[in-house]
Amino acid sequence: MKVVLHGDLRRFGEALEVEAKTPKEALEKLGIPLEEAWLLAVDGRMVEPHEEVEGPLEVYPPIAGGGILEVLP
């Protein structure tokens, strides 16, 4: 599965290949704790860590400062 890291994750912007069926398995193989992944998505759809998916898997970190994402009008 192709894994693309976004935000301030250690290898920001890299597209990595890893043999995995679930996002959790992919992150474990890359040495990234699940707690560091705020959002996991495939084809613009949020996925669960234990859900079997085919990549590319997009991995986003928590919002900087731990704030709540606010949508402005």
ABEGO torsion letter per residue (X at the ends): XBBBBBEABABBGBBBBBBBABAAAAAAAAGBBAAABABBBBGGBBBBAABBBBOBBBBBBBBBGGBBBBBBX
